[in-house]
Amino acid sequence: MISKSDARKVIVTEQNKTLVAHKQADQRVKARAPTGLDWPAVAPPPSHQSLQSSSVLKENLEGHVKRCPFVKQIESLTLQPYYQKGINSANAEEEVEEIITSEFKRNAVLSMSLAQFSQLILKIHSLHQSICRHIRDSYKLPEACGIGIKRQVDGKLPFQEKHVTQQASILGNLEESGILDKNFTESEGVDHDESFGDGNVVPAVVEFGAGRGYLTQMLADCYGIQKVFLVERKSYKLKADRSLRQKERLTLERLRIDIEDLNLNAVESLRGVPYLAIGKHLCGPATDLTLRCCLMTQPCDQEKVPVSRVNINLRGLAIATCCHHLCQWKNYTNKNYFLNLGITKEEFHAITWFTSWAVDADHSSSDLSDVSSVDPQSMETNLSENGGVEQVIRKMKAVERAALGFKCKQIIDMGRMAWVKERGLEAQFVKYVPSTISPENHLLIARCVDHL
């Protein structure tokens, strides 16, 4: 048996150890210094993601900067002729805004009065009914893509049916719009120089947010694209690059850069080359940055831009939008669209937060993106009850929240489509797969009429 006095000594000793450990930890924290590096230029490696903006011990800072491979990567990027920091972001003359987090958006909504919340919900329903009536279903599985699907089933690339279905439908909608030649067939002796819709030399393809590049892989397999540019700031394993490089007539260039900083006109191997811009699931503001990258010849955010300032080499684009809850007012392409509809910046943030409800519901058995199936009056019943905004939200049915989320997504995307049309392109939004395959199922398709 241990005596009471010995027990007290043990307790005191352990407490002292704890205090010493905490003191040493505090000293280590205080001794750390930020590296001062511009990490957002490219995606930070995993070793730096655990340390916000990266920090090292002060005595190790100088040595760390000299040997850090990420520093060399940033230096290499900034020396590239196509790197121009912030070229595709909002107008530099505007006041610099902080990134608005989802938590901030949520708190702003919950702090609304019930009358303000009710007014915003009714405004969303009214706007959607007036401007989003022509978003049609356009589920495509083109014959040409059957070849690519078969190859992937045979094990050439990792196969997931839902992703292949989305890829095929994106390309099928490009066929239907006349941008890709639907008469193209894969056979020996076929001249692939005719796979572009207008009979011109086959264009390059620039895939934004390319990830592993599987969408471009299917495009190259099925339509004979010969020049490929994959824009992606992160590093991925199991990329399609090796398979693409094995194609005899295909050249591939991977640009590891943030879309915000990409001056596409300065990519030497793309100058004067007709190209098609594609993107599968460009998250939040990445869609807006991509549209500016393709359709502006210099960084600005004017709402009205003469067609002469549109990139003359662009032939068409297909962008599957997603993650609208990440959208930011500072980067949104068509602010005047919302302002003219009577939507303030604060209401825009609320609308982007509502979009997260579209993907929260169970999509396994029904297409919840069919917002017409939900009666807005059922929501008005909840709004008429007493209680705060949070209580009203909790009483809303999952299908009601999902329908509201889809409406908000479509309103945001219609503004983007209007912005593209103002630059002289023919544009449309379609639902390219059922929400049972992916709730992120909206596709922006546009073509430059002058070249078709």
C-alpha positions as CSV (number, residue, x, y, z in Angstrom):
1,M,0.0,0.0,0.0
2,I,1.2,3.5,-0.9
3,S,1.1,6.1,1.9
4,K,-1.0,9.2,1.7
5,S,2.2,11.4,1.8
6,D,3.7,9.4,-1.1
7,A,0.5,9.7,-3.1
8,R,0.5,13.5,-2.6
9,K,4.1,13.6,-3.9
10,V,3.2,11.6,-7.0
11,I,0.3,13.9,-7.7
12,V,2.4,17.0,-7.3
13,T,5.1,15.6,-9.4
14,E,2.7,14.8,-12.3
15,Q,1.2,18.2,-12.0
16,N,4.6,19.8,-12.3
17,K,5.4,17.6,-15.3
18,T,2.2,18.8,-17.0
19,L,2.9,22.4,-16.3
20,V,6.5,22.1,-17.6
21,A,5.2,20.4,-20.7
22,H,2.6,23.1,-21.4
23,K,5.3,25.8,-20.8
24,Q,7.6,24.1,-23.2
25,A,4.9,23.8,-25.8
26,D,4.0,27.5,-25.4
27,Q,7.6,28.3,-26.0
28,R,7.8,26.2,-29.1
29,V,4.6,27.9,-30.5
30,K,6.0,31.3,-29.7
31,A,9.3,30.3,-31.4
32,R,7.6,29.4,-34.6
33,A,7.5,31.9,-37.4
34,P,5.5,32.0,-40.6
35,T,7.5,31.3,-43.7
36,G,6.0,34.3,-45.5
37,L,5.5,32.3,-48.6
38,D,2.5,32.8,-51.0
39,W,1.1,29.3,-50.6
40,P,-2.2,29.9,-52.5
41,A,-0.2,30.2,-55.8
42,V,-0.4,26.4,-56.0
43,A,-1.9,23.7,-53.8
44,P,0.3,23.1,-50.7
45,P,1.7,19.7,-50.2
46,P,0.3,17.5,-47.4
47,S,3.3,18.2,-45.2
48,H,2.3,21.9,-45.1
49,Q,-1.5,21.5,-44.9
50,S,-1.4,20.8,-41.2
51,L,0.3,24.1,-40.5
52,Q,-1.8,27.0,-41.5
53,S,0.1,29.0,-44.1
54,S,3.1,26.9,-43.0
55,S,5.3,27.8,-40.0
56,V,8.7,26.6,-38.8
57,L,10.9,27.2,-35.8
58,K,12.6,30.5,-36.1
59,E,16.0,29.1,-35.9
60,N,15.2,26.8,-38.8
61,L,13.4,29.3,-41.0
62,E,16.4,30.3,-43.2
63,G,17.4,26.7,-43.8
64,H,13.9,25.6,-44.5
65,V,13.3,28.2,-47.2
66,K,16.5,27.2,-49.0
67,R,15.6,23.5,-49.2
68,C,11.8,23.4,-49.3
69,P,10.7,21.8,-52.6
70,F,7.4,23.7,-52.4
71,V,9.4,27.0,-52.5
72,K,11.1,25.8,-55.7
73,Q,7.8,24.9,-57.2
74,I,6.4,28.3,-56.5
75,E,9.5,30.0,-57.9
76,S,9.3,27.8,-61.0
77,L,5.6,28.7,-61.5
78,T,6.1,32.4,-61.2
79,L,8.7,32.4,-63.9
80,Q,6.3,30.8,-66.4
81,P,5.1,33.3,-69.0
82,Y,1.5,32.3,-68.5
83,Y,1.6,33.0,-64.8
84,Q,-0.1,36.4,-63.9
85,K,-1.2,36.6,-60.4
86,G,-5.0,37.3,-60.1
87,I,-5.5,37.9,-63.8
88,N,-8.9,36.1,-63.7
89,S,-10.1,37.4,-60.4
90,A,-12.5,40.4,-59.8
91,N,-11.6,43.9,-60.9
92,A,-8.5,45.0,-59.1
93,E,-10.0,48.4,-58.6
94,E,-12.7,47.0,-56.3
95,E,-12.2,46.8,-52.6
96,V,-10.4,43.6,-51.7
97,E,-12.9,41.3,-49.9
98,E,-12.3,38.4,-47.6
99,I,-13.4,34.9,-48.5
100,I,-16.9,34.5,-47.0
101,T,-17.0,31.1,-45.2
102,S,-20.0,28.8,-45.1
103,E,-20.2,29.3,-41.3
104,F,-20.4,33.1,-41.8
105,K,-23.1,32.7,-44.4
106,R,-25.1,30.3,-42.1
107,N,-24.8,32.7,-39.1
108,A,-26.0,35.6,-41.3
109,V,-29.1,33.7,-42.4
110,L,-29.9,32.6,-38.8
111,S,-29.6,36.2,-37.7
112,M,-32.3,37.3,-40.1
113,S,-35.7,38.3,-38.8
114,L,-38.5,35.9,-39.8
115,A,-39.9,38.6,-42.1
116,Q,-36.5,39.1,-43.9
117,F,-36.1,35.3,-44.3
118,S,-39.6,34.9,-45.6
119,Q,-39.2,37.7,-48.1
120,L,-35.9,36.2,-49.4
121,I,-37.5,32.8,-49.8
122,L,-40.5,34.2,-51.7
123,K,-38.1,36.3,-53.8
124,I,-36.2,33.1,-54.8
125,H,-39.3,31.3,-55.8
126,S,-40.5,34.2,-57.9
127,L,-37.2,34.7,-59.6
128,H,-36.8,31.0,-60.4
129,Q,-40.2,30.9,-61.9
130,S,-39.5,33.8,-64.2
131,I,-35.9,33.1,-65.4
132,C,-35.3,29.3,-65.0
133,R,-38.2,27.9,-67.0
134,H,-36.1,26.5,-69.9
135,I,-33.6,24.2,-68.3
136,R,-34.2,21.0,-70.1
137,D,-33.1,17.4,-69.4
138,S,-30.4,16.4,-71.9
139,Y,-29.1,13.0,-71.0
140,K,-26.8,11.8,-73.8
141,L,-24.8,8.6,-74.5
142,P,-23.2,9.3,-77.9
143,E,-22.3,6.4,-80.1
144,A,-18.7,7.6,-80.3
145,C,-18.3,7.3,-76.5
146,G,-19.3,3.7,-76.6
147,I,-15.7,3.0,-77.7
148,G,-14.3,4.9,-74.7
149,I,-16.7,3.2,-72.3
150,K,-15.7,-0.3,-73.6
151,R,-12.0,0.5,-73.3
152,Q,-12.5,1.6,-69.7
153,V,-14.5,-1.5,-68.9
154,D,-11.6,-3.5,-70.4
155,G,-9.4,-2.0,-67.7
156,K,-7.4,0.6,-69.5
157,L,-8.4,3.1,-66.8
158,P,-10.2,2.9,-63.5
159,F,-13.9,2.5,-64.2
160,Q,-16.8,4.0,-62.3
161,E,-20.0,3.9,-64.1
162,K,-21.4,7.2,-62.7
163,H,-18.4,9.1,-63.7
164,V,-18.2,7.6,-67.2
165,T,-21.9,8.4,-67.7
166,Q,-21.3,12.0,-66.8
167,Q,-18.3,12.2,-69.1
168,A,-20.2,10.7,-72.0
169,S,-23.2,13.0,-71.5
170,I,-20.9,16.1,-71.5
171,L,-19.4,15.1,-74.8
172,G,-22.8,14.0,-76.2
173,N,-24.2,17.5,-75.5
174,L,-21.2,19.0,-77.3
175,E,-22.1,16.8,-80.2
176,E,-25.7,18.0,-80.1
177,S,-24.6,21.6,-80.0
178,G,-22.5,21.1,-83.2
179,I,-19.1,21.6,-81.6
180,L,-18.0,18.0,-82.0
181,D,-18.6,16.0,-85.1
182,K,-21.2,13.3,-84.4
183,N,-20.3,11.4,-87.5
184,F,-16.8,10.7,-86.2
185,T,-16.0,7.0,-85.9
186,E,-12.9,5.3,-84.6
187,S,-11.4,3.2,-87.4
188,E,-8.0,2.9,-89.0
189,G,-7.3,5.4,-91.7
190,V,-9.9,7.9,-90.5
191,D,-8.6,11.5,-90.7
192,H,-9.1,12.8,-87.2
193,D,-8.6,16.4,-88.5
194,E,-12.4,16.5,-89.2
195,S,-13.7,15.8,-85.7
196,F,-14.4,19.4,-84.9
197,G,-17.9,20.5,-85.9
198,D,-17.0,23.1,-88.5
199,G,-14.6,20.9,-90.4
200,N,-11.6,23.0,-89.3
201,V,-8.3,21.5,-88.1
202,V,-9.1,19.6,-84.9
203,P,-8.7,22.0,-82.0
204,A,-6.9,21.7,-78.8
205,V,-8.8,20.9,-75.6
206,V,-8.2,22.8,-72.4
207,E,-9.6,21.0,-69.4
208,F,-9.9,23.2,-66.3
209,G,-9.9,21.6,-62.9
210,A,-8.7,18.5,-64.7
211,G,-7.9,16.4,-61.8
212,R,-6.7,13.1,-63.2
213,G,-7.8,14.0,-66.7
214,Y,-10.3,11.3,-67.4
215,L,-12.8,13.6,-69.2
216,T,-10.1,14.5,-71.7
217,Q,-9.1,10.9,-72.0
218,M,-12.6,10.0,-73.2
219,L,-12.6,13.0,-75.5
220,A,-9.2,12.0,-77.0
221,D,-10.2,8.4,-77.4
222,C,-13.5,9.1,-79.0
223,Y,-13.0,12.3,-81.0
224,G,-9.4,12.4,-82.0
225,I,-8.3,15.5,-80.1
226,Q,-4.6,15.9,-80.8
227,K,-3.4,18.8,-78.5
228,V,-4.3,18.6,-74.8
229,F,-3.8,21.0,-71.9
230,L,-4.7,20.0,-68.4
231,V,-5.1,22.8,-65.9
232,E,-4.9,21.6,-62.3
233,R,-3.3,23.2,-59.2
234,K,-3.1,19.9,-57.3
235,S,-1.1,16.8,-57.8
236,Y,-2.9,13.5,-58.4
237,K,-2.0,9.8,-58.6
238,L,-3.5,7.5,-61.2
239,K,-3.6,10.3,-63.8
240,A,-4.6,9.6,-67.4
241,D,-1.4,11.4,-68.5
242,R,0.5,8.2,-69.3
243,S,-2.3,6.8,-71.4
244,L,-2.7,10.1,-73.2
245,R,1.1,10.4,-73.9
246,Q,1.0,6.9,-75.5
247,K,-1.2,8.2,-78.3
248,E,0.9,8.6,-81.4
249,R,-0.5,11.9,-82.6
250,L,-1.4,13.6,-79.3
251,T,0.7,16.1,-77.4
252,L,0.0,16.8,-73.7
253,E,0.9,19.7,-71.5
254,R,-0.1,19.8,-67.8
255,L,-0.3,23.3,-66.3
256,R,0.0,23.1,-62.5
257,I,-1.5,26.4,-61.7
258,D,-4.4,28.1,-60.0
259,I,-7.0,29.1,-62.7
260,E,-7.1,32.5,-61.0
261,D,-3.5,33.1,-62.1
262,L,-3.6,31.6,-65.6
263,N,-3.1,33.9,-68.6
264,L,-4.2,31.4,-71.3
265,N,-3.2,33.8,-74.1
266,A,0.4,33.5,-72.9
267,V,0.6,29.7,-73.3
268,E,3.1,29.6,-76.2
269,S,2.0,26.2,-77.6
270,L,-1.7,27.3,-77.6
271,R,-1.3,30.6,-79.4
272,G,-3.3,30.7,-82.6
273,V,-4.7,27.2,-82.0
274,P,-8.5,26.8,-81.9
275,Y,-9.5,25.2,-78.7
276,L,-12.4,23.7,-76.7
277,A,-12.7,24.5,-73.0
278,I,-14.2,21.8,-70.8
279,G,-14.5,21.2,-67.0
280,K,-16.3,18.5,-65.0
281,H,-17.4,19.8,-61.6
282,L,-15.6,23.1,-61.4
283,C,-16.2,23.9,-57.7
284,G,-17.8,27.3,-56.8
285,P,-15.8,30.3,-58.0
286,A,-13.6,28.0,-60.2
287,T,-16.4,28.2,-62.8
288,D,-16.3,32.0,-62.8
289,L,-12.5,32.1,-63.0
290,T,-12.6,29.7,-65.9
291,L,-15.2,31.8,-67.8
292,R,-13.0,34.9,-67.4
293,C,-9.9,32.9,-68.4
294,C,-11.5,31.9,-71.6
295,L,-13.6,34.9,-72.5
296,M,-11.5,37.9,-71.5
297,T,-8.3,39.0,-73.1
298,Q,-7.3,41.1,-70.1
299,P,-8.2,41.2,-66.4
300,C,-11.3,43.2,-65.8
301,D,-14.8,42.7,-64.5
302,Q,-16.9,44.9,-66.7
303,E,-20.4,43.6,-67.3
304,K,-20.5,44.7,-70.9
305,V,-17.5,43.7,-73.1
306,P,-17.3,44.0,-76.9
307,V,-17.0,40.8,-78.7
308,S,-13.7,41.9,-80.1
309,R,-12.2,41.4,-76.7
310,V,-13.3,37.8,-76.5
311,N,-10.5,35.2,-77.0
312,I,-10.8,34.6,-80.7
313,N,-9.4,31.1,-80.5
314,L,-12.2,29.7,-78.3
315,R,-14.6,27.5,-80.3
316,G,-16.8,26.3,-77.5
317,L,-17.1,25.3,-73.9
318,A,-18.8,22.8,-71.7
319,I,-18.6,23.3,-67.9
320,A,-20.4,21.2,-65.3
321,T,-20.9,23.5,-62.4
322,C,-20.8,22.4,-58.8
323,C,-20.3,23.4,-55.1
324,H,-22.3,26.6,-55.5
325,H,-22.1,27.0,-51.7
326,L,-18.4,28.0,-52.2
327,C,-19.3,30.8,-54.6
328,Q,-18.0,34.3,-53.7
329,W,-19.5,37.7,-54.6
330,K,-15.9,38.9,-55.2
331,N,-15.4,36.4,-58.1
332,Y,-18.9,36.0,-59.5
333,T,-18.9,37.0,-63.1
334,N,-22.3,38.7,-63.4
335,K,-22.9,40.9,-60.3
336,N,-25.1,43.3,-62.2
337,Y,-27.4,40.3,-63.0
338,F,-28.2,39.9,-59.3
339,L,-28.3,43.6,-58.6
340,N,-30.8,44.2,-61.4
341,L,-32.9,41.4,-60.0
342,G,-33.0,43.2,-56.6
343,I,-30.6,40.8,-54.9
344,T,-28.0,42.3,-52.6
345,K,-24.6,41.0,-51.9
346,E,-25.8,39.8,-48.5
347,E,-28.7,38.0,-50.1
348,F,-26.3,36.4,-52.7
349,H,-24.3,34.9,-49.8
350,A,-27.5,33.5,-48.3
351,I,-28.5,32.1,-51.7
352,T,-25.2,30.4,-52.0
353,W,-25.6,28.9,-48.6
354,F,-29.0,27.5,-49.5
355,T,-27.5,25.6,-52.4
356,S,-25.9,23.1,-50.0
357,W,-29.3,21.8,-49.2
358,A,-29.6,20.5,-52.8
359,V,-27.0,17.8,-52.1
360,D,-28.0,17.0,-48.5
361,A,-31.1,15.1,-49.4
362,D,-31.4,11.4,-50.5
363,H,-31.1,11.3,-54.3
364,S,-31.1,7.5,-54.6
365,S,-34.7,7.1,-55.6
366,S,-36.0,10.3,-57.2
367,D,-34.8,13.2,-59.2
368,L,-35.0,16.1,-56.7
369,S,-33.6,18.5,-59.2
370,D,-37.1,18.6,-60.7
371,V,-38.1,21.5,-58.5
372,S,-41.5,21.8,-60.1
373,S,-42.6,18.8,-58.1
374,V,-42.5,20.7,-54.9
375,D,-45.3,23.1,-54.0
376,P,-43.8,26.4,-52.7
377,Q,-47.0,27.0,-50.7
378,S,-45.9,24.2,-48.3
379,M,-42.9,26.2,-47.4
380,E,-45.0,29.3,-46.9
381,T,-47.0,27.4,-44.2
382,N,-43.8,27.1,-42.1
383,L,-42.9,30.7,-42.7
384,S,-46.2,31.8,-41.3
385,E,-45.6,30.1,-37.9
386,N,-44.0,31.8,-34.9
387,G,-40.4,31.1,-34.0
388,G,-37.0,32.0,-35.2
389,V,-35.3,31.3,-38.6
390,E,-33.5,28.3,-37.3
391,Q,-36.7,26.7,-36.0
392,V,-38.4,27.3,-39.4
393,I,-35.5,25.6,-41.2
394,R,-35.7,22.6,-38.9
395,K,-39.4,22.2,-39.7
396,M,-38.8,22.2,-43.5
397,K,-39.0,18.8,-45.1
398,A,-35.8,17.5,-46.7
399,V,-37.4,17.6,-50.1
400,E,-38.4,21.2,-49.6
401,R,-34.9,22.2,-48.6
402,A,-33.5,20.3,-51.6
403,A,-35.9,22.0,-54.0
404,L,-34.9,25.4,-52.7
405,G,-31.2,24.5,-53.0
406,F,-31.7,23.5,-56.6
407,K,-33.5,26.7,-57.4
408,C,-30.7,28.7,-55.9
409,K,-28.1,26.8,-58.0
410,Q,-30.1,27.4,-61.2
411,I,-30.5,31.1,-60.5
412,I,-26.7,31.4,-60.0
413,D,-26.0,29.5,-63.1
414,M,-28.4,31.5,-65.2
415,G,-26.5,34.6,-64.4
416,R,-23.3,32.9,-65.7
417,M,-25.1,31.9,-68.9
418,A,-26.3,35.5,-69.4
419,W,-22.7,36.7,-68.9
420,V,-21.5,34.3,-71.6
421,K,-24.3,35.4,-74.0
422,E,-23.3,39.0,-73.6
423,R,-19.9,38.1,-75.0
424,G,-21.5,37.0,-78.3
425,L,-21.7,33.2,-77.7
426,E,-24.7,30.9,-78.1
427,A,-25.3,29.4,-74.6
428,Q,-27.7,27.1,-72.8
429,F,-27.9,25.3,-69.5
430,V,-29.1,21.7,-69.3
431,K,-29.4,19.0,-66.8
432,Y,-27.0,16.5,-68.3
433,V,-27.6,13.6,-65.9
434,P,-30.3,12.7,-63.4
435,S,-29.7,13.8,-59.8
436,T,-29.8,10.1,-58.9
437,I,-26.4,9.9,-60.6
438,S,-25.1,13.2,-59.4
439,P,-27.0,16.1,-57.7
440,E,-24.4,18.3,-59.3
441,N,-26.0,17.9,-62.7
442,H,-26.0,21.2,-64.5
443,L,-24.0,21.8,-67.6
444,L,-23.2,25.1,-69.3
445,I,-22.7,24.7,-73.0
446,A,-21.6,27.6,-75.3
447,R,-20.3,27.9,-78.8
448,C,-18.7,30.8,-80.7
449,V,-21.1,31.4,-83.6
450,D,-18.5,33.2,-85.7
451,H,-16.5,30.0,-86.0
452,L,-19.3,27.5,-86.7
